Amino acid sequence: MQNFVVAIMPFYGFNVLDALVLNLGAVQRGLGRSAYFRVYEALENRYPGGQVDRFEIPNEEVVGYLGEEVYRKLGEDGLAEVETYVTDKDVIIGRTSPPRFLEEISEFGVVKEKRRESSIKVRKGKPGWVDKVLITEAEGGNRLAKVKVRSEMIPEPGDKFSSKHGQKGVVGAIVPEADMPFTAYGLKPDLILNPHSIPSRMTIGHLLEMLTGKAAALKAEVMDGTPFNEVSIEEVRKILKAYGFRPDGKEVFYDGISGEKIEGEIFTGVIAYRRLYHMVAHKIQARARGPVQILTRQPTEGKEKEGGLRFGEMEGETLIGHGAAILLHEKFLEDADKVVELVCENCGVIAINDKIRNRKYCPICKGSKVYPVEMSYGFKLLLDELKALGIYPKLVLADKV
């Protein structure tokens, strides 16, 4: 939480609705900057037969070796060095596990254990500096490693800020200091709040805190800025007047871009703002092509799994309402799980394409009158599930339009 100099005024539409405008100069001086901590854990598990996991830098003989570059941030003990910068391409806890199955006996009659890779990597899109490394014991007596990664979060458009009065908003623009509105004294606000945020919500405490904060900053003493304070508004007005400011907290501003005087006085004060947990860096998601689910062959879901944005049934209905048939086809087939399956003309079931024997035939009548049909893999899966229930779904083929 920090004290911000706030001006309540519109700014070229960048703070429309609940958006906020930040001063780039203030951001570069450290305004609203925060640290985000994430702890990664790994355990040296014990397996039947006396085998154990080991914290170490995996060598080239390990199954699933990721390459020398990935392990370059690890120390001799297999854990990341403190204060090294790590990205989502780096391993921070190097670990190898014993093989899942017993290996075959080698030519010398000795079982050569081929260990497998089980290291912990930094989560996608969460780079940072290694803050602390801890090795301790878990409940079962196994070694436990914990690595804390610290990310510096600098305010950017899309991040969320709020005062103590529920006046939350998302940064709409971070404006260069030269373009910010300024007073005759050369004061430039850290944050510009839209005036429409105040009347309907009736957050008078916000206005009182701004006014009291301004008086406290001028007098250089701690004052109670809550609506339930002993300091009366009259006292605050007297302090402001004594220091040459208007008692109502309003000031004349000049446009930083044109230099012209802004019509009307602007209410300005000092108020505590806090940065909220919702940061755009943790939410931004984009995908062109990527992984698909094994069962349905449709794109995966979620940011962590590089997922797509679901274009669901209700979204499809909107395209039907607009008559956008080709776009509907693209979203539900081309961008999802389009597949070409062979269908038997007589039986109407999915045919077999035996690539080894180079044969295409129907599983029921064994005939070779099969034709390619474009469909969604989800539909093919439905047919398979109906067959599993003892229902015979028959596809009737017509000429292709």
LINLIN-V907393 format. One record per pair of residues at least 12 apart in sequence whose C-alpha atoms are under 8 Angstrom apart, sorted by the first residue. I is the first residue (numbers start at 0). J is the second residue. Records with the same first field share a line. If there is no record, write none. Layout:
I->J, J
This chain:
0->31, 271, 272, 273, 274
1->30, 31, 271, 272, 273
2->269, 270, 271, 272
3->188, 189, 190, 269, 270, 271, 272
4->187, 188, 189, 190, 267, 268, 269, 270
5->188, 189, 190, 191, 192, 209, 267, 268, 269, 270
6->188, 190, 191, 192, 265, 266, 267, 268
7->191, 192, 193, 194, 265, 266, 267
8->191, 192, 193, 194, 265, 266
9->191, 192, 193, 194
10->191, 193
13->171, 172
14->170, 171, 172, 191, 192, 193
15->193
16->193, 195, 196
17->167, 168, 169, 192, 193, 196
18->168, 169, 170, 171, 192, 193
19->168, 169, 170, 171, 172, 190, 191, 192, 193
20->170, 171, 172, 173, 174, 190, 191, 192
21->170, 172, 173, 174, 189, 190, 191
22->173, 174, 175, 176, 179, 188, 189, 190
23->173, 174, 175, 176
24->175, 176
25->176, 189
26->153, 154
31->153, 154, 273, 274
32->151, 152, 153, 154
33->151, 152, 153
34->149, 150, 151, 152
35->149, 150, 151, 152
36->147, 148, 149, 150
37->147, 148, 149
38->145, 146, 147, 148
39->119, 145, 146, 147, 148
40->143, 144, 145, 146
41->92, 119, 143, 144, 145
42->137, 141, 142, 143, 144
43->141, 142, 143
44->141
45->141
50->97
51->96, 97
52->94, 95, 96, 97
53->94, 95, 96
54->76, 77, 78, 92, 93, 94, 95
55->75, 76, 77, 78, 93, 94, 95
56->70, 73, 75, 76, 77, 93, 94
57->93, 94, 95, 116
60->113, 114
61->95, 113, 114, 115, 116
62->113, 114, 115, 116
63->115, 116
64->115, 116
69->88, 89, 90
70->89, 90, 91, 93
71->89
72->85, 89, 90, 91
73->90, 91, 92, 93
77->92, 93, 94
78->91, 92, 93, 132, 146
79->91, 92, 129, 132, 146
80->129, 132
81->128, 129, 130, 131, 132
82->128, 129, 130
83->128, 129
84->126, 127, 128, 129
85->121, 126, 127, 128, 129
86->121, 124, 125, 126, 127
87->120, 121, 122, 123, 124, 125, 126
88->120, 121
89->120, 121
90->118, 119, 120, 121
91->118, 119, 120, 121, 146
92->118, 119, 120, 144, 146
93->117, 118, 119
94->116, 117, 118, 119
95->114, 115, 116, 117, 118
96->114, 115, 116, 117
97->112, 113, 114, 115
98->112, 113, 114, 115
123->303
124->280, 281
125->150, 281
126->150
127->148, 149, 150, 151
128->148, 149, 150
129->146, 147, 148, 149
130->146, 147, 148, 149
131->146, 147, 148
132->144, 145, 146, 147
133->145, 146
155->170, 173, 279
156->169, 170, 171, 172, 173, 279
157->169, 170, 171, 278, 279
158->170, 274, 275, 277, 278, 279
159->274, 275, 276, 277, 278
160->272, 273, 274, 275
161->272, 273, 274, 275
162->205, 270, 271, 272, 273
163->205, 271, 272, 273
164->202, 204, 205
166->196, 202
177->255, 256
178->254, 255, 256
179->254, 255, 256
180->252, 253, 254, 255, 256
181->252, 253, 254, 255
182->250, 251, 252, 253
183->251, 252, 253
203->226
204->225, 226
205->270
207->224, 225, 226, 232
208->224, 225, 226, 269, 270
209->224, 267, 268, 269, 270
210->235, 247, 248, 267, 268, 269
211->223, 224, 232, 235, 268, 269
212->224, 268, 269, 270
213->239, 268, 269, 270
214->235, 236, 238, 239
216->269
217->239, 242
218->238
247->266
248->266, 267, 268
249->264, 265, 266, 267
250->264, 265, 266, 267
251->263, 264, 265
252->264, 265
282->302
284->302, 305
285->305, 307
286->305, 306, 307
289->305, 306
290->304, 305, 306
295->336, 376, 377, 380
296->335, 336, 376, 377
297->335, 336
298->335, 336
310->330, 331
315->327
331->375
332->374, 375
335->375
336->375, 376, 377
337->373, 374, 375, 376
338->373, 374, 375, 376
339->371, 372, 373, 374
340->371, 372, 373, 374
341->369, 370, 371, 372
342->361, 369, 370, 371, 372, 394
343->360, 361, 366, 367, 368, 369, 370
344->368, 369, 370, 395, 396
345->368
346->361, 363, 364, 393, 394
347->392, 393, 394, 395, 396
348->361, 392, 393, 394
349->361
350->362, 369
